[in-house]
Amino acid sequence: MATSPFSLQGRVALVTGGAQGLGLAIAAALSQAGAHVIVAARNAERVHAAAAQLARHGGSAEPLVLDITDEAAVDAAFAHVDAMHGRLDILVNNAGARKRSNMAHLDAADLREMLETNLVAPYALCRHAAQLMRRGGYGRIVNISSIAGQVARANDVLYPATKGGLDALTRAMAADLGRDGVTVNAIAPGYFATEPNQPMVDDASVAEWLRQRTALGRWGQPEEVAGAAVFLASPAASYVTGHVLAVDGGYLAHF
Ligand SMILES: NC(=O)c1ccc[n+]([C@@H]2O[C@H](COP(=O)([O-])OP(=O)(O)OC[C@H]3O[C@@H](n4cnc5c(N)ncnc54)[C@H](OP(=O)(O)O)[C@@H]3O)[C@@H](O)[C@H]2O)c1
C-alpha cells in the first residue's frame, strides 16, 4: 500500500508548550501520524507526564525541559536534538504568553516580555531548526499564532501585536527558507477551551456570545486544532508556505 501523504512516519518533531492545551493536542496528533515527538516546556513534571501519555497511546515521544526564552538553554537543546536524532523535520512553535489588560495597565516592559516568548524565542528556534532541516532535506515550521493577530478587542492591547508580528515573521521566513525546501506556516486558533481560558469557559455569557459570534456557534476543543498542524507538517502540504490558517470555528469569516 502506498504511504499516505499525511504520514509523518520517521519524522522528528519538536513541539514547544507541548505539555498541555493546544500543544499537547498537536503533539498527540503528530505522534499518531507517526512522528517521534519531543515535548518541550518549563514544568518538568508536566513534560514528563505528556511524553508518557503519548507513549501510552502507542506513540514515540520524549520530554524536554526548556524555557524557550533562555537562549543558552535553547542552544543546548538543539545540540542535544542533533546529537540524539541527527535531524529535526518539524518544529511547532506553540508556547505563548498573554497578559490581558488595557494601555493604562500594560507598559513597554510588558510588551518586551511578551515579545520575548511570542516572537523572539520562536525566531531563535526557527533559526536553529532551519539548520537541521536544510541538512535533513525536509522542513516544516508551524507557528501557533491567533485570530488576535488579525483582529483586536479592548482590554487585550499587547497580545495581538505579538501575534500579528508572528504572522508577518511567518511570511518573511517562508520567503527566506523556501529555496531550502523548508515551509513556514502559521495556525490562527480562535476560542479554544484550554486552561488559561477556563474562567471564560465557565462563564455562560461567553458561550452565548460565541454561539452568535462564530459560524459553528461554540468553543473549539484542543483536538480540533491538531489536524491543521498534521497537514502543515506533512508531505501533503509541500506547496503551502507563508500561509496563516485560521482554525476558529468561522470566527474571522462571520459577523
Ligand atoms: N487557547 C486558545 O483559545 C488560543 C487561541 C489562540 C491562540 N492560542 C495560542 O496557542 C498557544 C497555546 O495556548 P494554550 O491555550 O494551549 O496555552 P496553555 O494551556 O497556557 O499552554 C501553554 C504551554 O506553553 C508552555 N510555555 C509557556 N511559556 C513557555 C516558555 N517560556 N518556555 C517553554 N514553554 C513555555 C507552558 O508550559 P510551562 O508553563 O510549563 O512552560 C504550556 O505547556 C499559545 O501560543 C496561545 O497564544 C491559544
The ligand as an SDF file (V2000), in Angstrom:
LIG
                    3D

 48 52  0  0  0  0  0  0  0  0999 V2000
   -6.4330   28.5860   23.8270 N   0  0  0  0  0  0  0  0  0  0  0  0
   -6.8260   29.4440   22.9080 C   0  0  0  0  0  0  0  0  0  0  0  0
   -8.0240   29.7420   22.7710 O   0  0  0  0  0  0  0  0  0  0  0  0
   -5.8270   30.0610   21.9640 C   0  0  0  0  0  0  0  0  0  0  0  0
   -6.3260   30.8980   20.9490 C   0  0  0  0  0  0  0  0  0  0  0  0
   -5.4380   31.4680   20.0660 C   0  0  0  0  0  0  0  0  0  0  0  0
   -4.0870   31.2180   20.1810 C   0  0  0  0  0  0  0  0  0  0  0  0
   -3.6320   30.4230   21.1760 N   0  0  0  0  0  0  0  0  0  0  0  0
   -2.1890   30.1850   21.2590 C   0  0  0  0  0  0  0  0  0  0  0  0
   -1.9660   28.8020   21.3310 O   0  0  0  0  0  0  0  0  0  0  0  0
   -0.8120   28.5250   22.1110 C   0  0  0  0  0  0  0  0  0  0  0  0
   -1.1630   27.5390   23.2280 C   0  0  0  0  0  0  0  0  0  0  0  0
   -2.2360   28.0600   24.0010 O   0  0  0  0  0  0  0  0  0  0  0  0
   -2.9060   27.2290   25.1810 P   0  0  0  0  0  0  0  0  0  0  0  0
   -4.2110   27.8610   25.4370 O   0  0  0  0  0  0  0  0  0  0  0  0
   -2.8040   25.7800   24.8750 O   0  0  0  0  0  0  0  0  0  0  0  0
   -1.9140   27.6330   26.3840 O   0  0  0  0  0  0  0  0  0  0  0  0
   -1.5170   26.8980   27.7440 P   0  0  0  0  0  0  0  0  0  0  0  0
   -2.5170   25.8580   28.1390 O   0  0  0  0  0  0  0  0  0  0  0  0
   -1.2070   28.0040   28.7090 O   0  0  0  0  0  0  0  0  0  0  0  0
   -0.1550   26.1570   27.3660 O   0  0  0  0  0  0  0  0  0  0  0  0
    0.9880   26.8860   27.0890 C   0  0  0  0  0  0  0  0  0  0  0  0
    2.1640   25.9430   27.0930 C   0  0  0  0  0  0  0  0  0  0  0  0
    3.3280   26.7110   26.7870 O   0  0  0  0  0  0  0  0  0  0  0  0
    4.3340   26.4350   27.7550 C   0  0  0  0  0  0  0  0  0  0  0  0
    5.1810   27.6210   27.8800 N   0  0  0  0  0  0  0  0  0  0  0  0
    4.8090   28.8770   28.2130 C   0  0  0  0  0  0  0  0  0  0  0  0
    5.8770   29.6650   28.2560 N   0  0  0  0  0  0  0  0  0  0  0  0
    6.9560   28.8930   27.9550 C   0  0  0  0  0  0  0  0  0  0  0  0
    8.3430   29.1290   27.8500 C   0  0  0  0  0  0  0  0  0  0  0  0
    8.8920   30.3340   28.1010 N   0  0  0  0  0  0  0  0  0  0  0  0
    9.1570   28.0970   27.5080 N   0  0  0  0  0  0  0  0  0  0  0  0
    8.6370   26.8800   27.2570 C   0  0  0  0  0  0  0  0  0  0  0  0
    7.3320   26.5830   27.3380 N   0  0  0  0  0  0  0  0  0  0  0  0
    6.5020   27.5900   27.6950 C   0  0  0  0  0  0  0  0  0  0  0  0
    3.5560   26.0820   29.0260 C   0  0  0  0  0  0  0  0  0  0  0  0
    4.2410   25.2190   29.8990 O   0  0  0  0  0  0  0  0  0  0  0  0
    5.2120   25.7380   31.1020 P   0  0  0  0  0  0  0  0  0  0  0  0
    4.4670   26.8120   31.8290 O   0  0  0  0  0  0  0  0  0  0  0  0
    5.4600   24.5040   31.8940 O   0  0  0  0  0  0  0  0  0  0  0  0
    6.4520   26.2330   30.4310 O   0  0  0  0  0  0  0  0  0  0  0  0
    2.4010   25.2780   28.4220 C   0  0  0  0  0  0  0  0  0  0  0  0
    2.8100   23.9320   28.1810 O   0  0  0  0  0  0  0  0  0  0  0  0
   -0.3030   29.8850   22.6030 C   0  0  0  0  0  0  0  0  0  0  0  0
    0.6840   30.3700   21.7340 O   0  0  0  0  0  0  0  0  0  0  0  0
   -1.5390   30.7570   22.5080 C   0  0  0  0  0  0  0  0  0  0  0  0
   -1.2010   32.1160   22.3510 O   0  0  0  0  0  0  0  0  0  0  0  0
   -4.4770   29.8440   22.0860 C   0  0  0  0  0  0  0  0  0  0  0  0
  1  2  1  0
  2  3  2  0
  2  4  1  0
  4  5  1  0
  4 48  2  0
  5  6  2  0
  6  7  1  0
  7  8  2  0
  8  9  1  0
  8 48  1  0
  9 10  1  0
  9 46  1  0
 10 11  1  0
 11 12  1  0
 11 44  1  0
 12 13  1  0
 13 14  1  0
 14 15  2  0
 14 16  1  0
 14 17  1  0
 17 18  1  0
 18 19  2  0
 18 20  1  0
 18 21  1  0
 21 22  1  0
 22 23  1  0
 23 24  1  0
 23 42  1  0
 24 25  1  0
 25 26  1  0
 25 36  1  0
 26 27  1  0
 26 35  1  0
 27 28  2  0
 28 29  1  0
 29 30  1  0
 29 35  2  0
 30 31  1  0
 30 32  2  0
 32 33  1  0
 33 34  2  0
 34 35  1  0
 36 37  1  0
 36 42  1  0
 37 38  1  0
 38 39  2  0
 38 40  1  0
 38 41  1  0
 42 43  1  0
 44 45  1  0
 44 46  1  0
 46 47  1  0
M  CHG  2   8   1  16  -1
M  END
$$$$
